[in-house]
Amino acid sequence: PLQDPLVDITTAKTLEDPWSIMLVASEQAQLMANLAKLINASKTIEIGMYTGYNTLNMALVVPESGQVVACEIDDEYVNIAEPFFKEAGVEDKITVHLQMCIKTLGHLTYISDPPTFSPQVLWSGKVVDPAPDDLTSQALDKLNKKLHTDQRIDLSMLTVGNGLTLAIKRYR
């Protein structure tokens, strides 16, 4: 599939990293971009942006007034990603929160204005029974449970890549 050359460059840079297994699967990124376009999404949340591959992917498809909120805990990855955002001309669409995603998610108020996508929600099955010291799995488990009980949205969890949640605002 055709994608922005900067997304390809970001992928190549990411594959140099020893933790490249954290890269969002290309089929998941493509599905998310297509769904965002299909529903005219203006806001997305990226939990764990890593080197910015999917954050960039989403910023390229949301409208000029759109916003991508990215949660990341490692400033090294933010420093890798930001030049790609700037080169693509989408840095104004991206807000990076350099802290645990559970803190960022607790402060976001626009969850009531979905559609929203969240990748990595299955986290290789670790969210089913998160270990006490696994803060990422705990945060994803908490998010999944919160979304599951939220009566304002219709929810789908897909097993594409490492898991993908689609939350669509109910209009009835």
N, C-alpha and C positions, 0 to 999 in steps of 0.2 A: 504494500500500500504506500501511496505517496504521503510524505509528511514533510514538514518544514526542515530544511537542511540543518538548522541549528539544533533541532531535536535529535537528529542523527549524530551531530558533533557532541552533544551532551551525553548521548548514549556511549559513544566511543570513549569519552573521558571517564565516564562512570565505570566502564569495563576494566579500566586500569586499576581501580580501587580493589583492595583485597576483600571488601565487604560488598562487592557488586551484586551479590545474591539478593540484596535489599532493593534492587531496581524493580520498579513496577513492570510487570510483563507487558510486552508491546501490544498484545491483543487486548489487554485490559485498558491500556492508555488509549488505544484507538476506539474501543467501545465507549469509554468515558467521553472522549472528544465528540464522537458522533451523537451520543445522547445529549450532551450539553448543547450542541447545535440544534438538534431536533426539538428540544423544549425551550430554546432561547434562554438558557440559564445565564443569570447575571452574577451569581455568587456561588463559589465552590469552596470547600474546605479540604486541605491536603494535610493529613495526619502523618507526620514524618516525611518531609520533602526530600530527604537524602541529598542527592546532588542536583535536584531541581528538574529532573527529566519530565515528570508528569506535571509539576507545577507550571513549567514553561508550556507544556502541551495544553493545559487548561487555559492559561492566560492568552494563548494565541487564538482561542475560539470564543471566549466570552467577549461581549461587546466592549467598545471603548470605555463605557461607564462601568463595566463589570469589575468584579473584585475576586481575587483568589487569596484566601487566608491560608498561610502555610505554617504548620507547627514543626519546629525542629529543635533538637537539644544540643546539636554539635555545631559550633560556629565554624569549624573547618569546612563542613559541607555547605553552609551558607556562603562562605567565601568562594567556594567553587561555583556555586549556582549564580550568584549575583551578576558576574560579567556576562553570562548567557542571557539573563533577563534584560540587561541593558542593551546588549547587541541586538536583541530581537525587538527592542522598543516597547517592552511590556512591563518594565520595572514599576511604573505607576499603578499598574493593576494588581500588583502582588504586595501583600503585607506579610512579612515574616515575623513570627513570634518565636524568639529564641528562649524557650522554656518548655517544661513538660506540657504535653498537649492537654492534660487534664485541667491545668490552670487556664489555658487559653479557651478551651471549650466551656469552662464554667463562666467565662466573661462574655461569650458571644451571645448576642440577643437576637440575631437575625435567623436563628434556626427556625423561627416561626414563618419565615418567608422562603421555604424551599422552592424549587427543587435543589437538592444538595446531594453530592456524591461523596463517599468516603471509601478510599481504597484500603487494603490491608486489614479489613475488619475480621477476617478469620485467623490471621496471624499463625498460619500452619497448625491450626487447631488449639493453640495455647490459650485462647480466650475461654474455652470450655471450662477449664479448671486452672485459673492463673496461679502461679507460684507466688508466695508472699513477697518475694524480692523482685518480681517481674512487674515493674510499674507500667510498662507499655501494655502488656496483656491485661492488666487490671483496668487501665484507662479504656482500652477497646471494649472490654467486657461491660464496663459501666455505660459507655456510649451505646453499645448494642442494646442493653436492657432499657435504657432511657428511650431510645427510639422505638423499641418494641411496644412500649406502653403509651407512647404519645398519640393521642386521639386526633391530632391535627394533621397527621400525615398518613399516606399509604406507603408501605415499606416492602422492599424486596431485597433479599440478600442473595447475591450470586456467587457461585464458586469459580469465577473467572480470575485467573492469576492467584493472588493470595486472599481473595475475597473482595467483594464490592457491595456496598450498600447504596441503594437508590431510595431516597426519601422524597416523596412528591406531596406537596401541600394539597389537602382536601379542600374542595370548593363547594361542598354541600353541607 
